[in-house]
Amino acid sequence: MFSAGRGDEDFLAAESARAIEKRSGFVVDVIVRGHVHLRTVAEACPFPAAELTARQLHGTYVYAPVTPGRLEGIDSAAHLPEEFRPEDRSLPLRPGRPGPLQARRVPAPPRG
């Protein structure tokens, strides 16, 4: 987390991506979300966050809205007791087993 005195989310993401590329030599996608958006996501959490530890609740942020169609290829029942529930530009995840999370690939929408 950081604060900046200038620029919107898109400007800061582009500036951060350029700085990472300059320092590391490779291109990365960067997503920047403002504090209002992050607070809204936290307040709208579909899981009982007050009853969970940080290891029991995770969030993935994406650059475009998470629509049900993007997730239709994922068999939710096959991953129980893990749960995920799509929100606007985030995907809250409640791991159901102790230990490291198994990676889940959310298909990206076409850029344009």
CYANA upper distance limits for C-alpha pairs under 8 A (distance plus 0.5 A):
  7 GLY  CA     11 PHE  CA      5.95
  7 GLY  CA     12 LEU  CA      6.50
  8 ASP  CA     12 LEU  CA      6.64
  9 GLU  CA     13 ALA  CA      6.54
  9 GLU  CA     31 ILE  CA      8.28
  9 GLU  CA     32 VAL  CA      5.73
  9 GLU  CA     33 ARG  CA      6.63
  9 GLU  CA     34 GLY  CA      7.35
 10 ASP  CA     14 ALA  CA      6.67
 10 ASP  CA     31 ILE  CA      8.42
 10 ASP  CA     32 VAL  CA      7.59
 11 PHE  CA     15 GLU  CA      6.60
 12 LEU  CA     16 SER  CA      6.45
 12 LEU  CA     32 VAL  CA      7.27
 13 ALA  CA     17 ALA  CA      6.56
 13 ALA  CA     30 VAL  CA      5.75
 13 ALA  CA     31 ILE  CA      6.12
 13 ALA  CA     32 VAL  CA      5.93
 14 ALA  CA     18 ARG  CA      6.70
 14 ALA  CA     30 VAL  CA      7.68
 15 GLU  CA     19 ALA  CA      6.80
 16 SER  CA     20 ILE  CA      6.66
 16 SER  CA     30 VAL  CA      7.46
 17 ALA  CA     21 GLU  CA      6.60
 17 ALA  CA     27 VAL  CA      7.55
 17 ALA  CA     28 VAL  CA      6.56
 17 ALA  CA     29 ASP  CA      6.92
 17 ALA  CA     30 VAL  CA      6.26
 18 ARG  CA     22 LYS  CA      6.56
 18 ARG  CA     27 VAL  CA      8.35
 19 ALA  CA     23 ARG  CA      6.66
 20 ILE  CA     24 SER  CA      6.27
 20 ILE  CA     25 GLY  CA      8.13
 20 ILE  CA     26 PHE  CA      8.10
 20 ILE  CA     27 VAL  CA      7.93
 20 ILE  CA     28 VAL  CA      7.89
 21 GLU  CA     25 GLY  CA      5.42
 21 GLU  CA     26 PHE  CA      5.39
 21 GLU  CA     27 VAL  CA      5.61
 21 GLU  CA     28 VAL  CA      7.51
 22 LYS  CA     26 PHE  CA      8.19
 31 ILE  CA     61 TYR  CA      8.18
 31 ILE  CA     62 VAL  CA      7.75
 31 ILE  CA     63 TYR  CA      6.86
 33 ARG  CA     37 HIS  CA      6.78
 33 ARG  CA     38 LEU  CA      7.17
 34 GLY  CA     38 LEU  CA      6.85
 35 HIS  CA     39 ARG  CA      6.48
 36 VAL  CA     40 THR  CA      6.65
 37 HIS  CA     41 VAL  CA      6.72
 38 LEU  CA     42 ALA  CA      6.69
 39 ARG  CA     43 GLU  CA      6.60
 40 THR  CA     44 ALA  CA      6.57
 41 VAL  CA     45 CYS  CA      6.67
 41 VAL  CA     90 SER  CA      8.07
 45 CYS  CA     49 ALA  CA      7.50
 45 CYS  CA     92 PRO  CA      7.58
 46 PRO  CA     85 ARG  CA      7.77
 46 PRO  CA     92 PRO  CA      8.15
 47 PHE  CA     94 ARG  CA      7.96
 48 PRO  CA     52 LEU  CA      7.21
 49 ALA  CA     53 THR  CA      8.19
 49 ALA  CA     57 LEU  CA      7.73
 52 LEU  CA     56 GLN  CA      6.21
 52 LEU  CA     57 LEU  CA      7.31
 53 THR  CA     57 LEU  CA      7.35
 54 ALA  CA     58 HIS  CA      7.76
 56 GLN  CA     94 ARG  CA      6.31
 56 GLN  CA     95 PRO  CA      6.24
 56 GLN  CA     96 GLY  CA      8.12
 57 LEU  CA     92 PRO  CA      7.86
 57 LEU  CA     93 LEU  CA      6.44
 57 LEU  CA     94 ARG  CA      5.31
 57 LEU  CA     95 PRO  CA      7.14
 58 HIS  CA     92 PRO  CA      6.39
 58 HIS  CA     93 LEU  CA      5.52
 58 HIS  CA     94 ARG  CA      6.80
 58 HIS  CA     95 PRO  CA      8.23
 59 GLY  CA     90 SER  CA      7.11
 59 GLY  CA     91 LEU  CA      6.08
 59 GLY  CA     92 PRO  CA      4.87
 59 GLY  CA     93 LEU  CA      6.23
 60 THR  CA     90 SER  CA      6.02
 60 THR  CA     91 LEU  CA      5.57
 60 THR  CA     92 PRO  CA      6.93
 60 THR  CA     93 LEU  CA      8.21
 61 TYR  CA     89 ARG  CA      6.45
 61 TYR  CA     90 SER  CA      4.88
 61 TYR  CA     91 LEU  CA      6.93
 62 VAL  CA     66 VAL  CA      8.09
 62 VAL  CA     89 ARG  CA      5.86
 62 VAL  CA     90 SER  CA      6.37
 62 VAL  CA     91 LEU  CA      8.46
 63 TYR  CA     89 ARG  CA      7.00
 64 ALA  CA     89 ARG  CA      6.31
 64 ALA  CA    109 PRO  CA      7.82
 65 PRO  CA     87 GLU  CA      8.15
 65 PRO  CA     88 ASP  CA      5.43
 65 PRO  CA     89 ARG  CA      5.05
 65 PRO  CA     90 SER  CA      8.10
 66 VAL  CA     70 ARG  CA      7.13
 66 VAL  CA     86 PRO  CA      6.42
 66 VAL  CA     87 GLU  CA      6.84
 66 VAL  CA     88 ASP  CA      6.21
 66 VAL  CA     89 ARG  CA      6.21
 66 VAL  CA     90 SER  CA      7.35
 66 VAL  CA     91 LEU  CA      7.91
 67 THR  CA     71 LEU  CA      7.73
 67 THR  CA     86 PRO  CA      7.77
 67 THR  CA     88 ASP  CA      8.32
 68 PRO  CA     72 GLU  CA      6.81
 68 PRO  CA     86 PRO  CA      7.98
 70 ARG  CA    106 VAL  CA      7.42
 70 ARG  CA    107 PRO  CA      6.43
 70 ARG  CA    108 ALA  CA      7.97
 70 ARG  CA    109 PRO  CA      8.04
 71 LEU  CA    106 VAL  CA      7.10
 71 LEU  CA    107 PRO  CA      7.82
 75 ASP  CA     79 HIS  CA      7.60
 76 SER  CA     80 LEU  CA      7.25
 76 SER  CA     83 GLU  CA      7.72
 79 HIS  CA     83 GLU  CA      7.91
 80 LEU  CA     96 GLY  CA      7.46
 81 PRO  CA     95 PRO  CA      7.67
 81 PRO  CA     96 GLY  CA      5.05
 81 PRO  CA     97 ARG  CA      7.67
 82 GLU  CA     93 LEU  CA      7.80
 82 GLU  CA     94 ARG  CA      6.14
 82 GLU  CA     95 PRO  CA      5.00
 82 GLU  CA     96 GLY  CA      4.77
 82 GLU  CA     97 ARG  CA      7.70
 83 GLU  CA     93 LEU  CA      6.23
 83 GLU  CA     94 ARG  CA      5.69
 83 GLU  CA     95 PRO  CA      7.07
 83 GLU  CA     96 GLY  CA      7.84
 84 PHE  CA     91 LEU  CA      6.96
 84 PHE  CA     92 PRO  CA      6.07
 84 PHE  CA     93 LEU  CA      4.86
 84 PHE  CA     94 ARG  CA      6.79
 85 ARG  CA     91 LEU  CA      6.49
 85 ARG  CA     92 PRO  CA      6.28
 85 ARG  CA     93 LEU  CA      7.37
 86 PRO  CA     90 SER  CA      6.93
 86 PRO  CA     91 LEU  CA      5.21
 86 PRO  CA     92 PRO  CA      7.17
 87 GLU  CA     91 LEU  CA      6.28
 87 GLU  CA     92 PRO  CA      7.92
 95 PRO  CA    101 LEU  CA      7.47
